[in-house]
Amino acid sequence: MIYVIATVTLKPGTVEAFVAAAAPCLIGTRAEQGNISYDLHRREGEPDTLVFVERWESRDHLKVHFSAPHMLVYREATKDMVADRKIEIIEPAKVDIL
């Protein structure tokens, strides 16, 4: 399993339009093979920062996700709203406590 934390900083005044454009992508992504969870959150105290928190069965599933039709529509619809984007992919490793 892998985790993805995608932080999106939006241009002022675009949050509501962004969330509306992202809604079909959330629904489509949750139905994708290999998706475990896909949620969108607003960062506390930073009204123009949204965070996607995702869990995938594998990196291969994530790779397919990036070219899914709903992702392409979402990217096109939101491209002028985004001021900055950071994507972190976390592949958890077991930590042994001795």
C-alpha positions in Angstrom: 0.0 0.0 0.0 1.1 3.6 -0.6 -0.1 6.9 0.6 -0.3 10.1 -1.4 -0.5 13.6 0.2 -1.2 16.2 -2.5 -1.2 19.7 -1.2 -2.8 22.4 -3.5 -2.4 26.1 -2.8 -5.1 28.0 -4.7 -5.3 31.5 -6.0 -7.4 33.6 -3.7 -11.1 33.4 -4.3 -11.0 30.1 -6.2 -11.7 27.6 -3.4 -15.4 27.1 -4.1 -14.9 26.7 -7.8 -12.0 24.3 -7.2 -14.1 22.1 -4.9 -16.9 22.0 -7.4 -14.6 21.0 -10.2 -12.9 18.4 -8.0 -16.2 16.7 -6.9 -16.6 14.5 -10.0 -12.9 13.5 -9.7 -13.4 12.4 -6.1 -16.3 10.2 -7.1 -14.5 8.8 -10.1 -11.3 8.1 -8.2 -13.0 6.3 -5.4 -14.4 3.9 -8.0 -11.0 3.2 -9.5 -9.4 -0.2 -9.2 -6.7 -0.1 -6.5 -8.0 2.9 -4.7 -8.5 2.4 -1.0 -9.5 6.0 0.0 -9.4 9.4 -1.6 -10.4 12.5 0.4 -10.1 16.2 0.2 -9.5 18.4 3.2 -9.2 22.1 3.9 -6.0 23.0 5.9 -6.9 24.6 9.2 -6.0 28.3 9.2 -5.0 28.3 5.5 -8.3 28.9 3.6 -6.6 28.7 0.2 -4.8 25.4 0.9 -6.5 22.0 0.2 -5.0 18.6 0.8 -5.9 15.3 -1.0 -5.2 12.3 1.2 -5.1 9.1 -0.8 -4.4 5.4 -0.2 -3.6 3.1 -3.1 -2.9 -0.7 -3.3 0.2 0.0 -5.4 2.2 2.5 -7.3 1.0 0.9 -10.5 -2.6 1.7 -9.6 -1.6 5.3 -8.9 0.1 5.5 -12.3 -3.1 4.5 -14.0 -5.1 7.1 -11.9 -3.0 9.9 -13.3 -4.3 9.3 -16.8 -8.0 8.4 -15.9 -10.5 10.5 -17.8 -11.9 12.2 -14.7 -8.4 13.2 -13.7 -7.7 14.8 -17.1 -11.0 16.7 -16.9 -10.2 17.8 -13.3 -6.7 19.0 -14.2 -8.0 21.0 -17.2 -10.8 22.6 -15.2 -8.6 23.7 -12.3 -5.3 24.5 -14.0 -5.9 28.3 -13.7 -6.9 28.1 -10.1 -3.7 26.5 -8.7 -0.9 28.7 -7.4 1.3 25.8 -6.2 1.1 22.0 -5.9 3.2 19.5 -3.9 2.7 15.8 -4.2 4.3 13.4 -1.7 4.2 9.6 -2.2 4.8 7.6 0.9 5.6 3.9 0.8 5.4 2.8 4.4 8.0 0.6 5.8 7.5 -1.4 9.0 9.2 0.1 11.9 10.4 -2.5 14.4 10.2 -1.4 18.1 12.8 -3.3 20.1 
